[in-house]
Each structure stands twice: as structure tokens, then as C-alpha cells.
Amino acid sequence: MSYPGVTCKIYRQKLDAKIAQEYIGTLDGSGSDQVLYTKNLPITTSAGVATDDETLVDVYTDDGSVGSWTEYLDDGSDFTIVGATGAVTIKAAENQAGNAGERISISYYYRAEVGSGQTSKITWGRKVIERHKLGSADVQELIAGKKAAVALEFDTFYITRDELGGILSETDFYNQLTDFDFYMYPNDVTAGQPMIYVTDIKGESGSVEADLDSLLLNKCKFKGLTGVISTVPA
């Protein structure tokens, strides 16, 4: 299958479990609202949708005692969030002179777009085996053998510098080839429209063009373990 001109989005996400108590800053004790920011953005629901709902995150203060965390109320009185920007606003009532120096942390979900690709080609391969009846030279049946790997090619594949290591590195932390999961939505992420999902993708070959002020352009080939053609769930 070839999808010329179709844009594929590349995401880094943490949706299966929250980022646990990421340190985001220290209170200045100014007596006014103080804005801190998460390292990753946007802050999302467990389904990957940006959210401003305080009940979906957990924000903590150490009350000036390192390693001892107390959770803020999530009703909007102690803090608010802006999911799109990763902003966490600690309210003035919690940022008085006596709170100066308190460390703030947050547990949250995120789904960050780190690149995009266009003009992709996905190829499924399958071995076909001829079956014969004993004593006959004529083929009795054709069956599918072991399914081969799924191949993916991108003519233009733009990634951020944060993804450079993951895309191009030979191995990950566990000395295994870095792998990804791949989703393609040819007609946008709309319920009932086609969705292609390929698991355990690993880089096979590619070339890179870099510029100081832009994303990295990577013409590359990947291979995946299993491919599924489905539809976007409601």
C-alpha cells in the first residue's frame, strides 16, 4: 500500500502509566500565583487528549522537607493546569513567604508530537506453500506460510532533535535495537475511517539531512513485526 502525500504523525507518549512525580520547580514565596512547567507537553488524559482537568494530575509539595511529599487539592483552589502548554499554576494561597523554597512535583500523562512523515509505503509479505496429494504432481491446495516482516518506507520523515537518538541509535538502554509502534490514519483520526497499526518497528536503513534551524529530514526504511488494518474506534 502506498500513501503519497499523506501525513503521518510521530508521537512520544506515556499513556499506560503516569510520569511519576516529575520535579518542576521551587516556590518563590512571593504571595502571588507562580507558574511552573512540565518537561513534556501537552498534559493529557489517559487517552492522549490534551486536558485542563486538575483531577487527572497529581501535584505535590515537599513542605520544605526533601523527600516528603504532600498532595495539593485538585479542585482548582491549590493549583490549575493548562494542558496544551504544560503550565502548572500554584495559587497565591500556597505560595506565601513561609512556602518559599518548597519543591513542587507532578504526576501526569502526556502525548507529544515529535515529528511527521509523508509519502509512506507499507508492504506485507507472505510465503505461499503448495500442497500436493501423495502420488499426484498436481497442486491440491495453496496455503499461506509464515508471515514475513512488514516493511515501511518514508520519502520525507521529519523528526525533532529529541527523537534523533531514538531513530538513529544502534541500540537502546537494554542493548536492543530501538523499536517503535506505528499508527497511520489516511483519512484523519475519525471514527470508522481506516487505521493501520504496525508493532515493534526497528530501523533498517536511512539517510539524514540536518539544518541548524529546522527539523531533521530522514529518508528511511523500517521493518515491523506485525501489521493490522482496522478502523479508528469510536
N, C-alpha and C positions, 0 to 999 in steps of 0.2 A: 504494500500500500504506500502510495506517495501522496504527500500533502504539501504541494507547493504554495508558498505564501502564508500558510497557517502559522500563527504564533503559538509557541509552546512556552509556558511559564515554568520557571525553576524556583522551588521554594526550599528553604531550610525551616524545619518546624519541630516543635515539641508539643505534641497533642496527646500522646499516650500517658504522660505524667508531667506535672508542673515542674518548671525550673524551681529548685528548692532554695528559698531564702537568699536570693542574689543581693549582695550589698550594693546600695545605690547612693549612699552619701551620709553626711553628718549634719545634724541640725545646727543652725547658727544662733538660735535663741533670740531672734530679732523681735519677737512678739507679733509677727505678721506671717501670712501664708508663705511657705517655701516650696518651690518646685524642684523635684529631683527627677531623673530619667532612668528608665531601664536600659540595659545594654542592648537588648533585642527588641524589635518592634515590627508590627504592631502587637499590642496586648490583645489576645483573642479569647473566644470561648473555646471549649474543648473540641469544637468542630472546625476551628480555624477561622472564625469570623471576628473581625475587629469589634471590640466592645468597650463601653464606658461604665460597665456594671461593676461596682466595687465588691459585690458579693462573690464575684468569680475570681478574685485575687485575695491573697493574704499579705497584709503589710505589718511589719513588726518594728518595735523599738527595743534597744537593749537597756534602756533606762540608765545609761551610763555605766553599766556593768557588762564587760565584754563576755560574750557567750551566753548571756541570759536574756532570752527574747520574750517580749510581751506583745500579743497581737492587738492591733488597733480595732476599734469597732468598724464594721463595714456598712454602716447606714448613711455614710456621707458626712457625718459630724466630725470624724477624726481626719479623714483624707478623702480625696476624689482622684479619679484617673481619667486620662484621655487616651484611649486605646491606640488611635492612629499614630500618635507621636511618642507613645511610651511615657507620657508625663504622669508623675505621681505628686499631687499637691498635698503637703501636710498642712493642716489647718492651723491658724494662729493660736488657737487654744492649746495646741500640743507643741507649740514652738515658742514658749516663754523663756525668759532668761535662765530659769532653772533647768530647762531642757537642752541648753547648749552643750554640744559635744556628743549627744546621743546618736548612736549609729542606727540607720534605717535599712531594712531589707524587705524583699518582696518575693512571693512565690506566685508564678503566673504561667499561662500558656502563651505561645507565640507562633506565628507563621510568617516568615519573612521572605519576600521575593528577592532572590539574589541573582537572577539572570533571566534571559529569554532566548529562544531559538526560533528559526524559521526554516521552511522548506525541508521537512523531515521525510525520511523514508524508513519504513518498518517492514522487515522481511521475516516471515515464518518459514522454517524448513522442516520437512518431514520425510523420512525414509519410507518408500513403498516396497513391500515384500511380496513376491509372487509365491503362491501356494499351489502345489501340484498334488494330484491324486496318485498314489503308488501305482506304477505301471503305465502312467499316461504322461506324454510330453506336453499336453495342453494345459495351460494355466486354468485352474479351477476357481481361484479367488485372488483378489488383490486386497491386502490389508496394510494398514499404517503401522510402521515400526516405531522405534523410539523417537520422540520428538527432539529435533535439534534446537540449538540455542536461537533466540530471537535477536536479529541484527537491527541496529538503529544507526542512521546516518543523519548528520545535520550539515547543511551548507553554511549556515551562519548561526553561531552559537555564542551569545554574549553572556559573560559572567562578571560578577563583581570581584574585586581583589580578595574578598573574604573567602570566595569559593575556589580561588586559584589552586591552593594546596590540595583540596579535596578532589578536584577534577584531574589534576596532572600528577599528583603524587603516586609513586610506585606502590606504596603500602600505607596502611593506616596504623593506628596505635598498636594494634594486635598483630602487626606484620602480615596482614592480609591485604589483597587488592581492595582499594576503596570502592564501595558499592553504593548504589542509589536505587530508589524506586522511581518509576516514570509514569506520569499520567498525561494523556493528551485528550483535549476536548475540541474536536474540529469545528463544532458549531457553538462554542462557548459553554460555560458551566450552567446549562439549563436542563431541568429535569426532563428525562425522556430522550435527550439527544445522545449521540454516540460518545462513548468513552473508551479509551484504550489504556490498559494498565499492564506494565511490564515490571517484573520484580528482579531484584539482585543484578542491576546493570553494573558492568565494570568496563572501564575504558580499554579500547583495543589499539587505536592509533589516532593521531591528530596533529594539527599544526596550529601555532598560536601567533597572533599579531597583537602587539601591545602599543599603547599610547599613554603618555603621561596624564592626559586629562579625560580619558574615556574608559569605558568598559573594555574588557579583553575579548578579542574575537578569536574563536576557536573552531576550526573545521575538524570535526571529529567523528569517529566511529565507536559504537559501544556494542556490547553483547549482553543480553539478559537471559535469565533462566527460564521464565515462564511468561507468556503473553495471554491476555484475556481481552476480548472485545465485548463490551457491555454497553449499558446506557447509564446516564447520570441519574442517581437515585433522587427521589422527590425530597 
